Amino acid sequence: MAGIREMRSPKFVTLTLRKPCTLERLMDIWGMRKSFFFALKRRGCRIDSWCAAVEIPNHIHLAVDCDYVPRHEMKKIWHGITGDSFVLDVRALRGERDGYAGASRYLTKYLTKASSSGSLAH
């Protein structure tokens, strides 16, 4: 929670693959996250700190300290990386009222799922 609280512009981003990813292909989904960040940075988006959990079979849940990027642009980037996936959810966190504690619980839920299912968490 302290890490999220220190973020200047925290957002939760969930990237979803259209087709399930097997445990053997886990590094592929992790590489897609890297490509997503690279594409955002190439467009001039500031990305500071972040943490993530990969949820098998097809989700990457992220808490990211980054500039605003319109959702439709993020979806276009994600589709370009995956070739077939359009589903992306992004939500800004706006302080204690919206719940840094709630945000921490949300991310912790996915980190816990990831650790118990053999997924990769960073």
PAVEX-362616 format. One record per atom (N, C-alpha, C, CB): residue in three letters; atom name; x, y, z. Coordinates in steps of 0.02 Angstrom, whole numbers, plus 32768, in hexadecimal, padded with zeros to 4 digits. Atoms other than C-alpha are relative to their C-alpha. Glycine has a CB too. Example, Ala and Ser with C-alpha at 12.3 -4.5 7.8 and 13.67 -1.06 7.14 Angstrom:
<recs>
('ALA', 'N', (802D, 7FC5, 8000))
('ALA', 'CA', (8267, 7F1F, 8186))
('ALA', 'C', (802D, 803C, 8000))
('ALA', 'CB', (7FCE, 8001, 803E))
('SER', 'N', (7FD6, 7FC5, 7FFD))
('SER', 'CA', (82AC, 7FCB, 8165))
('SER', 'C', (7FD9, 8037, 8025))
('SER', 'CB', (8014, 8017, 7FB9))
</recs>
This chain:
<recs>
('MET', 'N', (802A, 7FC5, 8000))
('MET', 'CA', (8000, 8000, 8000))
('MET', 'C', (802C, 803F, 8000))
('MET', 'CB', (7FD1, 8000, 803D))
('ALA', 'N', (7FD4, 7FC6, 7FFD))
('ALA', 'CA', (808F, 8077, 8028))
('ALA', 'C', (801B, 8011, 7FBA))
('ALA', 'CB', (803A, 7FF4, 8030))
('GLY', 'N', (7FE7, 7FF4, 8044))
('GLY', 'CA', (80D4, 8060, 7F78))
('GLY', 'C', (7FCD, 8021, 7FD4))
('GLY', 'CB', (8017, 7FC0, 7FE1))
('ILE', 'N', (8035, 7FE1, 8028))
('ILE', 'CA', (802E, 808A, 7F27))
('ILE', 'C', (7FF3, 8047, 8018))
('ILE', 'CB', (7FBF, 7FD6, 8004))
('ARG', 'N', (800C, 7FBE, 7FE4))
('ARG', 'CA', (8016, 811E, 7F9B))
('ARG', 'C', (8035, 8032, 7FE9))
('ARG', 'CB', (7FFF, 7FFD, 804D))
('GLU', 'N', (7FCA, 7FD4, 8016))
('GLU', 'CA', (80BE, 8165, 7F62))
('GLU', 'C', (7FFE, 800F, 7FB5))
('GLU', 'CB', (8043, 7FE1, 8011))
('MET', 'N', (8006, 7FF3, 8048))
('MET', 'CA', (808D, 815E, 7EAA))
('MET', 'C', (7FDF, 8043, 7FF4))
('MET', 'CB', (7FD8, 7FC7, 7FDD))
('ARG', 'N', (801D, 7FBF, 8011))
('ARG', 'CA', (8067, 8207, 7E5A))
('ARG', 'C', (7FBE, 7FF8, 7FDB))
('ARG', 'CB', (8031, 8028, 7FD5))
('SER', 'N', (803C, 800A, 8029))
('SER', 'CA', (7FE5, 81C6, 7DDE))
('SER', 'C', (7FF0, 7FB6, 7FFA))
('SER', 'CB', (800A, 801F, 7FBA))
('PRO', 'N', (800A, 8049, 8003))
('PRO', 'CA', (7FB8, 8113, 7E0C))
('PRO', 'C', (7FC2, 7FEB, 7FD8))
('PRO', 'CB', (7FFB, 7FE4, 8046))
('LYS', 'N', (8037, 801D, 8026))
('LYS', 'CA', (7F4D, 80AB, 7D99))
('LYS', 'C', (8004, 7FB4, 8005))
('LYS', 'CB', (8002, 8016, 7FB6))
('PHE', 'N', (8003, 8048, 8007))
('PHE', 'CA', (7F14, 7FF7, 7D97))
('PHE', 'C', (7FF2, 7FF1, 7FB8))
('PHE', 'CB', (7FCB, 7FE0, 8030))
('VAL', 'N', (8009, 8014, 8045))
('VAL', 'CA', (7F24, 7FA7, 7CEE))
('VAL', 'C', (7FFC, 7FB4, 7FFF))
('VAL', 'CB', (803A, 801B, 7FD2))
('THR', 'N', (8005, 8049, 800B))
('THR', 'CA', (7EE9, 7EF8, 7CC1))
('THR', 'C', (8003, 7FF5, 7FB5))
('THR', 'CB', (7FBF, 7FE2, 8020))
('LEU', 'N', (7FF8, 8014, 8046))
('LEU', 'CA', (7F25, 7EB3, 7C1B))
('LEU', 'C', (7FE8, 7FB8, 7FFA))
('LEU', 'CB', (804A, 8009, 7FE7))
('THR', 'N', (801D, 8043, 8008))
('THR', 'CA', (7EC6, 7E1C, 7BDC))
('THR', 'C', (8011, 7FE4, 7FBB))
('THR', 'CB', (7FB3, 8002, 8009))
('LEU', 'N', (7FF4, 8024, 803F))
('LEU', 'CA', (7EF8, 7D9E, 7B58))
('LEU', 'C', (7FC0, 7FDD, 7FEA))
('LEU', 'CB', (803A, 7FCD, 8008))
('ARG', 'N', (803C, 8022, 801B))
('ARG', 'CA', (7E70, 7D5A, 7AE7))
('ARG', 'C', (8005, 7FB5, 8009))
('ARG', 'CB', (7FF7, 8011, 7FB5))
('LYS', 'N', (7FF5, 8048, 7FFA))
('LYS', 'CA', (7EBB, 7CAC, 7AEB))
('LYS', 'C', (8025, 7FF3, 8041))
('LYS', 'CB', (8027, 7FE3, 7FC3))
('PRO', 'N', (7FDD, 8010, 7FC1))
('PRO', 'CA', (7EF1, 7C5A, 7B8F))
('PRO', 'C', (804A, 7FF2, 7FF4))
('PRO', 'CB', (7FDF, 7FC3, 8021))
('CYS', 'N', (7FB8, 800A, 8001))
('CYS', 'CA', (7FAA, 7C55, 7BB2))
('CYS', 'C', (8011, 7FC6, 802F))
('CYS', 'CB', (8027, 8041, 8013))
('THR', 'N', (7FEC, 8038, 7FD5))
('THR', 'CA', (7FF2, 7BB2, 7BF3))
('THR', 'C', (803B, 8014, 802B))
('THR', 'CB', (8011, 7FC1, 7FD5))
('LEU', 'N', (7FC8, 7FF3, 7FD3))
('LEU', 'CA', (8071, 7BAD, 7C7E))
('LEU', 'C', (8042, 8000, 7FD9))
('LEU', 'CB', (8002, 7FCC, 8038))
('GLU', 'N', (7FC3, 8003, 8029))
('GLU', 'CA', (80F5, 7B80, 7BFC))
('GLU', 'C', (800A, 8041, 7FD9))
('GLU', 'CB', (7FFD, 7FC4, 7FD0))
('ARG', 'N', (7FFB, 7FC1, 8026))
('ARG', 'CA', (80CE, 7C22, 7B9F))
('ARG', 'C', (7FFE, 803E, 802C))
('ARG', 'CB', (7FC8, 8003, 7FCD))
('LEU', 'N', (8004, 7FC9, 7FD0))
('LEU', 'CA', (80D3, 7C8E, 7C3B))
('LEU', 'C', (802F, 8039, 7FEE))
('LEU', 'CB', (8010, 7FE7, 8045))
('MET', 'N', (7FD0, 7FCB, 8011))
('MET', 'CA', (816E, 7CEC, 7C01))
('MET', 'C', (7FE7, 8029, 7FC4))
('MET', 'CB', (8045, 7FE2, 7FF1))
('ASP', 'N', (801C, 7FDA, 8037))
('ASP', 'CA', (8111, 7D1D, 7B62))
('ASP', 'C', (7FD3, 8038, 8019))
('ASP', 'CB', (7FD8, 7FD1, 7FD1))
('ILE', 'N', (802D, 7FCD, 7FE6))
('ILE', 'CA', (808B, 7D78, 7BC5))
('ILE', 'C', (8027, 8036, 8025))
('ILE', 'CB', (7FCB, 7FE0, 802F))
('TRP', 'N', (7FD6, 7FCF, 7FDC))
('TRP', 'CA', (8112, 7DCB, 7C30))
('TRP', 'C', (8024, 802D, 7FCD))
('TRP', 'CB', (8034, 7FDB, 802D))
('GLY', 'N', (7FE0, 7FD8, 8035))
('GLY', 'CA', (816B, 7E03, 7B91))
('GLY', 'C', (7FCF, 8030, 7FE0))
('GLY', 'CB', (801D, 7FD2, 7FCC))
('MET', 'N', (8033, 7FD3, 801B))
('MET', 'CA', (80C8, 7E4C, 7B51))
('MET', 'C', (7FF7, 803D, 802D))
('MET', 'CB', (7FBC, 7FDC, 7FF8))
('ARG', 'N', (8004, 7FC7, 7FD2))
('ARG', 'CA', (80C0, 7EB8, 7BEE))
('ARG', 'C', (803A, 8030, 7FF3))
('ARG', 'CB', (8001, 7FE7, 804A))
('LYS', 'N', (7FC5, 7FD6, 800F))
('LYS', 'CA', (8170, 7EF6, 7BC8))
('LYS', 'C', (7FF5, 8027, 7FBF))
('LYS', 'CB', (803F, 7FD6, 7FFB))
('SER', 'N', (800D, 7FDF, 8040))
('SER', 'CA', (813D, 7F1D, 7B15))
('SER', 'C', (7FCC, 8037, 8007))
('SER', 'CB', (7FE9, 7FCD, 7FCC))
('PHE', 'N', (8034, 7FCE, 7FF3))
('PHE', 'CA', (80A2, 7F7A, 7B53))
('PHE', 'C', (801F, 803F, 801F))
('PHE', 'CB', (7FCA, 7FE3, 802F))
('PHE', 'N', (7FDF, 7FC6, 7FE0))
('PHE', 'CA', (810C, 7FEA, 7BC5))
('PHE', 'C', (802D, 8023, 7FCE))
('PHE', 'CB', (8029, 7FE9, 803D))
('PHE', 'N', (7FD4, 7FE2, 8031))
('PHE', 'CA', (818B, 8005, 7B3A))
('PHE', 'C', (7FDA, 802B, 7FCF))
('PHE', 'CB', (8027, 7FC9, 7FDB))
('ALA', 'N', (802A, 7FDA, 8030))
('ALA', 'CA', (8102, 803D, 7AC2))
('ALA', 'C', (7FE5, 8040, 8020))
('ALA', 'CB', (7FC6, 7FD5, 7FE6))
('LEU', 'N', (8018, 7FC4, 7FDD))
('LEU', 'CA', (80BB, 80B5, 7B44))
('LEU', 'C', (8038, 8033, 8007))
('LEU', 'CB', (7FE4, 7FED, 8045))
('LYS', 'N', (7FC6, 7FD2, 7FF8))
('LYS', 'CA', (8167, 8100, 7B67))
('LYS', 'C', (8013, 801F, 7FBE))
('LYS', 'CB', (803C, 7FDA, 801E))
('ARG', 'N', (7FEF, 7FE6, 8043))
('ARG', 'CA', (8189, 8111, 7AAC))
('ARG', 'C', (7FD0, 8038, 7FEC))
('ARG', 'CB', (7FFD, 7FC6, 7FCC))
('ARG', 'N', (8031, 7FCB, 800E))
('ARG', 'CA', (80EB, 817D, 7AA4))
('ARG', 'C', (8007, 803A, 8030))
('ARG', 'CB', (7FBA, 7FE4, 8004))
('GLY', 'N', (7FF2, 7FC8, 7FD2))
('GLY', 'CA', (8133, 81EC, 7B2D))
('GLY', 'C', (7FE0, 7FFA, 8044))
('GLY', 'CB', (7FE9, 803F, 7FE0))
('CYS', 'N', (8021, 800B, 7FBF))
('CYS', 'CA', (80D5, 81A2, 7BC1))
('CYS', 'C', (8035, 7FF3, 8036))
('CYS', 'CB', (7FCE, 7FC5, 7FFC))
('ARG', 'N', (7FD5, 800B, 7FC6))
('ARG', 'CA', (812F, 81AD, 7C68))
('ARG', 'C', (7FE7, 7FC3, 8025))
('ARG', 'CB', (8002, 803E, 802F))
('ILE', 'N', (8010, 8039, 7FD6))
('ILE', 'CA', (8132, 8107, 7CC4))
('ILE', 'C', (8036, 7FFD, 8036))
('ILE', 'CB', (7FFC, 7FBD, 7FD7))
('ASP', 'N', (7FD0, 8003, 7FC9))
('ASP', 'CA', (8183, 810C, 7D6F))
('ASP', 'C', (7FFC, 7FBA, 801F))
('ASP', 'CB', (7FF1, 8037, 8035))
('SER', 'N', (8002, 8041, 7FDF))
('SER', 'CA', (8166, 8080, 7DEB))
('SER', 'C', (7FC3, 7FD8, 7FEA))
('SER', 'CB', (7FFF, 8009, 804C))
('TRP', 'N', (8037, 802C, 8011))
('TRP', 'CA', (80F6, 7FEA, 7DCE))
('TRP', 'C', (800A, 7FBD, 8024))
('TRP', 'CB', (7FFB, 7FF6, 7FB3))
('CYS', 'N', (7FFC, 8045, 7FE9))
('CYS', 'CA', (80CE, 7F3E, 7E0F))
('CYS', 'C', (7FC9, 7FDA, 7FDB))
('CYS', 'CB', (7FF7, 7FFA, 804F))
('ALA', 'N', (802D, 8027, 8029))
('ALA', 'CA', (8073, 7EB0, 7DBA))
('ALA', 'C', (7FF9, 7FB9, 8019))
('ALA', 'CB', (8017, 7FFF, 7FB8))
('ALA', 'N', (800B, 8047, 7FF5))
('ALA', 'CA', (802A, 7E04, 7DCB))
('ALA', 'C', (7FE2, 7FE3, 7FC1))
('ALA', 'CB', (7FD1, 7FF3, 803E))
('VAL', 'N', (801D, 8024, 8039))
('VAL', 'CA', (800A, 7D8B, 7D3D))
('VAL', 'C', (7FD0, 7FCD, 801C))
('VAL', 'CB', (8038, 7FDE, 7FD3))
('GLU', 'N', (8032, 8031, 7FEA))
('GLU', 'CA', (7F6B, 7D29, 7D57))
('GLU', 'C', (7FF2, 7FD0, 7FC6))
('GLU', 'CB', (7FBE, 8023, 8017))
('ILE', 'N', (800C, 8034, 8033))
('ILE', 'CA', (7F66, 7C89, 7CF3))
('ILE', 'C', (7FB4, 7FF5, 7FFD))
('ILE', 'CB', (8026, 7FBD, 8011))
('PRO', 'N', (7FE0, 800E, 8040))
('PRO', 'CA', (7F1A, 7C6D, 7C78))
('PRO', 'C', (800B, 803D, 7FD3))
('PRO', 'CB', (7FD7, 7FCF, 7FDC))
('ASN', 'N', (7FFC, 7FCC, 8034))
('ASN', 'CA', (7F0C, 7D19, 7C28))
('ASN', 'C', (7FFE, 8049, 8018))
('ASN', 'CB', (7FC9, 7FF6, 7FD1))
('HIS', 'N', (8002, 7FBB, 7FE7))
('HIS', 'CA', (7F1F, 7DB6, 7C95))
('HIS', 'C', (8043, 8017, 801C))
('HIS', 'CB', (7FCA, 8007, 8035))
('ILE', 'N', (7FC9, 7FDF, 7FDD))
('ILE', 'CA', (7FA7, 7E2D, 7CCB))
('ILE', 'C', (7FE0, 803A, 8026))
('ILE', 'CB', (8039, 8018, 7FCE))
('HIS', 'N', (801B, 7FCA, 7FD6))
('HIS', 'CA', (7F72, 7E9D, 7D5D))
('HIS', 'C', (803A, 802C, 8015))
('HIS', 'CB', (7FD9, 7FE3, 803F))
('LEU', 'N', (7FCA, 7FD1, 7FF2))
('LEU', 'CA', (7FDC, 7F39, 7D73))
('LEU', 'C', (7FE9, 803B, 802B))
('LEU', 'CB', (801D, 801A, 7FBE))
('ALA', 'N', (8007, 7FBE, 7FE0))
('ALA', 'CA', (7FE9, 7FCC, 7DEA))
('ALA', 'C', (803A, 8028, 7FE3))
('ALA', 'CB', (8001, 7FFC, 8051))
('VAL', 'N', (7FCD, 7FDB, 8025))
('VAL', 'CA', (8046, 804F, 7D84))
('VAL', 'C', (7FFB, 804A, 8011))
('VAL', 'CB', (7FF7, 7FF5, 7FB4))
('ASP', 'N', (7FFC, 7FB7, 7FF7))
('ASP', 'CA', (807E, 8100, 7DAA))
('ASP', 'C', (8012, 801C, 7FBB))
('ASP', 'CB', (8035, 8015, 8038))
('CYS', 'N', (7FF3, 7FE9, 8044))
('CYS', 'CA', (806A, 814C, 7CFE))
('CYS', 'C', (7FD3, 803B, 7FEE))
('CYS', 'CB', (7FF5, 7FC8, 7FCE))
('ASP', 'N', (8028, 7FCA, 801C))
('ASP', 'CA', (8028, 81DE, 7C99))
('ASP', 'C', (7FBE, 7FE5, 7FE7))
('ASP', 'CB', (8026, 8025, 7FC8))
('TYR', 'N', (8041, 8012, 801D))
('TYR', 'CA', (7F76, 81DE, 7C58))
('TYR', 'C', (800B, 7FED, 7FB7))
('TYR', 'CB', (7FCD, 803A, 8006))
('VAL', 'N', (8002, 8016, 8046))
('VAL', 'CA', (7F62, 817D, 7BB6))
('VAL', 'C', (7FB8, 7FEB, 7FF4))
('VAL', 'CB', (8034, 7FC6, 7FF0))
('PRO', 'N', (8045, 8014, 800D))
('PRO', 'CA', (7EB4, 8170, 7B6A))
('PRO', 'C', (7FFA, 7FB4, 7FF8))
('PRO', 'CB', (7FE5, 8023, 7FC2))
('ARG', 'N', (800C, 8048, 8001))
('ARG', 'CA', (7E6C, 80C1, 7B7C))
('ARG', 'C', (8001, 7FE4, 7FB9))
('ARG', 'CB', (7FBC, 7FF0, 8021))
('HIS', 'N', (8002, 8019, 8044))
('HIS', 'CA', (7E4D, 80B1, 7AC1))
('HIS', 'C', (8047, 7FFA, 7FE2))
('HIS', 'CB', (7FD5, 802E, 7FD4))
('GLU', 'N', (7FBB, 8005, 8017))
('GLU', 'CA', (7F08, 80D2, 7AA1))
('GLU', 'C', (8022, 7FC3, 801F))
('GLU', 'CB', (8027, 8040, 8011))
('MET', 'N', (7FE4, 803A, 7FE0))
('MET', 'CA', (7F39, 804F, 7B21))
('MET', 'C', (7FE7, 7FC0, 7FDF))
('MET', 'CB', (7FEF, 7FFF, 804B))
('LYS', 'N', (801D, 803B, 8020))
('LYS', 'CA', (7EC2, 7FD2, 7AD0))
('LYS', 'C', (8021, 7FF4, 7FBB))
('LYS', 'CB', (7FB4, 8008, 7FF7))
('LYS', 'N', (7FE0, 8005, 8042))
('LYS', 'CA', (7F0F, 7FF7, 7A25))
('LYS', 'C', (8047, 7FE4, 8007))
('LYS', 'CB', (8001, 8045, 7FDD))
('ILE', 'N', (7FBD, 801A, 7FF3))
('ILE', 'CA', (7FBE, 7FD9, 7A6A))
('ILE', 'C', (7FFE, 7FB6, 8011))
('ILE', 'CB', (8022, 8028, 8039))
('TRP', 'N', (8005, 8046, 7FEA))
('TRP', 'CA', (7F89, 7F37, 7AC0))
('TRP', 'C', (7FEE, 7FD3, 7FC6))
('TRP', 'CB', (7FCB, 7FFA, 8038))
('HIS', 'N', (8012, 8027, 803A))
('HIS', 'CA', (7F36, 7EF8, 7A22))
('HIS', 'C', (803B, 7FF8, 7FD1))
('HIS', 'CB', (7FC5, 8020, 7FDB))
('GLY', 'N', (7FC6, 8003, 802B))
('GLY', 'CA', (7FD2, 7F22, 79BE))
('GLY', 'C', (8034, 7FCE, 8019))
('GLY', 'CB', (801F, 8044, 7FF9))
('ILE', 'N', (7FD0, 802F, 7FE2))
('ILE', 'CA', (803D, 7EBC, 7A36))
('ILE', 'C', (7FE8, 7FB8, 7FFB))
('ILE', 'CB', (800D, 8013, 8049))
('THR', 'N', (801A, 8044, 7FFC))
('THR', 'CA', (7FCC, 7E25, 7A44))
('THR', 'C', (7FE7, 7FE6, 7FBC))
('THR', 'CB', (7FC8, 7FFC, 8032))
('GLY', 'N', (801B, 8014, 8040))
('GLY', 'CA', (7F80, 7E24, 7996))
('GLY', 'C', (7FB6, 7FED, 8001))
('GLY', 'CB', (8027, 7FC7, 7FE5))
('ASP', 'N', (8046, 8015, 7FFE))
('ASP', 'CA', (7ED5, 7DEE, 79D5))
('ASP', 'C', (7FDB, 8015, 8040))
('ASP', 'CB', (7FFB, 7FB6, 7FF8))
('SER', 'N', (801F, 7FF0, 7FC0))
('SER', 'CA', (7EB3, 7E34, 7A83))
('SER', 'C', (7FF0, 804A, 8006))
('SER', 'CB', (802D, 7FEB, 803A))
('PHE', 'N', (8016, 7FBB, 7FFA))
('PHE', 'CA', (7E4E, 7ED2, 7A9E))
('PHE', 'C', (7FF1, 8013, 8049))
('PHE', 'CB', (7FC4, 800C, 7FD6))
('VAL', 'N', (801A, 7FF3, 7FBD))
('VAL', 'CA', (7E1E, 7EC1, 7B56))
('VAL', 'C', (8036, 801E, 802D))
('VAL', 'CB', (7FE4, 7FC0, 801F))
('LEU', 'N', (7FD4, 7FDC, 7FD4))
('LEU', 'CA', (7E71, 7F3E, 7BC9))
('LEU', 'C', (7FD5, 8029, 802E))
('LEU', 'CB', (8033, 802C, 7FD8))
('ASP', 'N', (8024, 7FD7, 7FD0))
('ASP', 'CA', (7E32, 7F90, 7C67))
('ASP', 'C', (8032, 802D, 8022))
('ASP', 'CB', (7FD9, 7FD4, 8034))
('VAL', 'N', (7FD4, 7FD1, 7FDD))
('VAL', 'CA', (7E7F, 802B, 7CB5))
('VAL', 'C', (7FD6, 802B, 802E))
('VAL', 'CB', (8029, 802C, 7FCD))
('ARG', 'N', (8023, 7FD7, 7FCE))
('ARG', 'CA', (7E4A, 8088, 7D52))
('ARG', 'C', (8031, 802A, 8026))
('ARG', 'CB', (7FD7, 7FD4, 8030))
('ALA', 'N', (7FD5, 7FD3, 7FD9))
('ALA', 'CA', (7E99, 811F, 7DA3))
('ALA', 'C', (7FED, 7FFB, 8049))
('ALA', 'CB', (7FF9, 804A, 7FE8))
('LEU', 'N', (800C, 7FFD, 7FB8))
('LEU', 'CA', (7EAD, 8124, 7E5F))
('LEU', 'C', (8006, 8049, 8015))
('LEU', 'CB', (8034, 7FD2, 8028))
('ARG', 'N', (8001, 7FB9, 7FEE))
('ARG', 'CA', (7E83, 81CA, 7EAD))
('ARG', 'C', (8002, 800B, 804B))
('ARG', 'CB', (7FC3, 8021, 7FE3))
('GLY', 'N', (7FF5, 7FF1, 7FB9))
('GLY', 'CA', (7EC0, 81CA, 7F60))
('GLY', 'C', (7FDA, 7FD3, 8030))
('GLY', 'CB', (7FED, 8045, 800C))
('GLU', 'N', (801D, 8028, 7FCB))
('GLU', 'CA', (7E80, 818A, 8004))
('GLU', 'C', (7FB5, 7FF3, 7FF6))
('GLU', 'CB', (800A, 8022, 8043))
('ARG', 'N', (8049, 8007, 8009))
('ARG', 'CA', (7DC9, 81A7, 7FD7))
('ARG', 'C', (7FEF, 7FC5, 7FD3))
('ARG', 'CB', (7FE2, 8040, 7FE4))
('ASP', 'N', (800B, 8039, 802D))
('ASP', 'CA', (7DD3, 812C, 7F46))
('ASP', 'C', (8021, 7FC1, 801A))
('ASP', 'CB', (801B, 8010, 7FBA))
('GLY', 'N', (7FE8, 803A, 7FDD))
('GLY', 'CA', (7E37, 80BB, 7FB4))
('GLY', 'C', (8042, 7FE3, 7FEB))
('GLY', 'CB', (7FD0, 7FCE, 7FFB))
('TYR', 'N', (7FBF, 8020, 8009))
('TYR', 'CA', (7EF1, 809C, 7FAD))
('TYR', 'C', (7FFF, 7FBB, 8023))
('TYR', 'CB', (8039, 802C, 801C))
('ALA', 'N', (8005, 8040, 7FDD))
('ALA', 'CA', (7EC9, 8013, 802C))
('ALA', 'C', (7FDA, 7FCE, 7FD5))
('ALA', 'CB', (7FDD, 8008, 8045))
('GLY', 'N', (8025, 802B, 802D))
('GLY', 'CA', (7E48, 7FCC, 7FB4))
('GLY', 'C', (802A, 7FEB, 7FC5))
('GLY', 'CB', (7FC1, 8023, 7FE9))
('ALA', 'N', (7FD4, 800F, 8038))
('ALA', 'CA', (7EC5, 7FD8, 7F27))
('ALA', 'C', (8034, 7FCC, 8013))
('ALA', 'CB', (8023, 803F, 7FE6))
('SER', 'N', (7FCF, 8031, 7FE7))
('SER', 'CA', (7F44, 7F7A, 7F8F))
('SER', 'C', (7FE1, 7FBC, 8007))
('SER', 'CB', (801D, 8017, 8043))
('ARG', 'N', (8022, 8041, 7FF8))
('ARG', 'CA', (7EC6, 7EF2, 7FB8))
('ARG', 'C', (7FF5, 7FE1, 7FBB))
('ARG', 'CB', (7FBC, 8009, 8024))
('TYR', 'N', (800C, 8019, 8044))
('TYR', 'CA', (7E9A, 7EE3, 7EFF))
('TYR', 'C', (803F, 7FE0, 7FE3))
('TYR', 'CB', (7FE7, 803A, 7FD2))
('LEU', 'N', (7FC2, 8019, 801C))
('LEU', 'CA', (7F4F, 7ECE, 7ECA))
('LEU', 'C', (8018, 7FC4, 8028))
('LEU', 'CB', (8035, 8037, 8000))
('THR', 'N', (7FEB, 8038, 7FD6))
('THR', 'CA', (7F76, 7E5C, 7F5E))
('THR', 'C', (7FD9, 7FC1, 7FEF))
('THR', 'CB', (7FF7, 8012, 804A))
('LYS', 'N', (8029, 803A, 8013))
('LYS', 'CA', (7EE5, 7DEC, 7F2A))
('LYS', 'C', (801E, 7FDD, 7FC3))
('LYS', 'CB', (7FB7, 8016, 7FF0))
('TYR', 'N', (7FE3, 801F, 803B))
('TYR', 'CA', (7F35, 7DD1, 7E80))
('TYR', 'C', (8046, 7FE6, 800B))
('TYR', 'CB', (8000, 8032, 7FC7))
('LEU', 'N', (7FBD, 8019, 7FEF))
('LEU', 'CA', (7FE5, 7DC0, 7EC5))
('LEU', 'C', (7FFA, 7FBE, 8025))
('LEU', 'CB', (8026, 8033, 802B))
('THR', 'N', (800A, 803E, 7FDA))
('THR', 'CA', (7FA4, 7D3B, 7F3D))
('THR', 'C', (7FEA, 7FC9, 7FD1))
('THR', 'CB', (7FCB, 800B, 8037))
('LYS', 'N', (8015, 8032, 8031))
('LYS', 'CA', (7F4A, 7CE1, 7EAF))
('LYS', 'C', (803B, 7FEA, 7FD7))
('LYS', 'CB', (7FC9, 801D, 7FD3))
('ALA', 'N', (7FC7, 800F, 802A))
('ALA', 'CA', (7FE8, 7CEC, 7E47))
('ALA', 'C', (8031, 7FD2, 8025))
('ALA', 'CB', (8024, 8040, 7FEB))
('SER', 'N', (7FD0, 8029, 7FDB))
('SER', 'CA', (8056, 7CA3, 7ED0))
('SER', 'C', (7FE6, 7FBB, 800D))
('SER', 'CB', (8013, 8022, 8041))
('SER', 'N', (801C, 8043, 7FF2))
('SER', 'CA', (7FDF, 7C14, 7EF3))
('SER', 'C', (7FF4, 7FD7, 7FC1))
('SER', 'CB', (7FBF, 8006, 8026))
('SER', 'N', (800C, 8025, 803E))
('SER', 'CA', (7FC5, 7BE7, 7E3C))
('SER', 'C', (803F, 7FF5, 7FD7))
('SER', 'CB', (7FCD, 8024, 7FD6))
('GLY', 'N', (7FC2, 8009, 8026))
('GLY', 'CA', (807A, 7BE9, 7E08))
('GLY', 'C', (800C, 8036, 7FCE))
('GLY', 'CB', (8000, 7FBD, 7FDE))
('SER', 'N', (7FF7, 7FC9, 802F))
('SER', 'CA', (8069, 7C8D, 7DA9))
('SER', 'C', (803D, 8029, 8014))
('SER', 'CB', (7FC2, 802C, 7FFE))
('LEU', 'N', (7FC7, 7FD4, 7FF4))
('LEU', 'CA', (80EF, 7D12, 7DA0))
('LEU', 'C', (7FE9, 8043, 801B))
('LEU', 'CB', (8029, 8009, 7FBF))
('ALA', 'N', (800E, 7FBE, 7FE4))
('ALA', 'CA', (80E7, 7DAE, 7E0C))
('ALA', 'C', (8041, 8027, 8003))
('ALA', 'CB', (7FDF, 7FFB, 8046))
('HIS', 'N', (7FC5, 7FD5, 7FFD))
('HIS', 'CA', (815F, 7E42, 7E04))
('HIS', 'C', (7FF3, 8037, 8031))
('HIS', 'CB', (8011, 801E, 7FBA))
</recs>
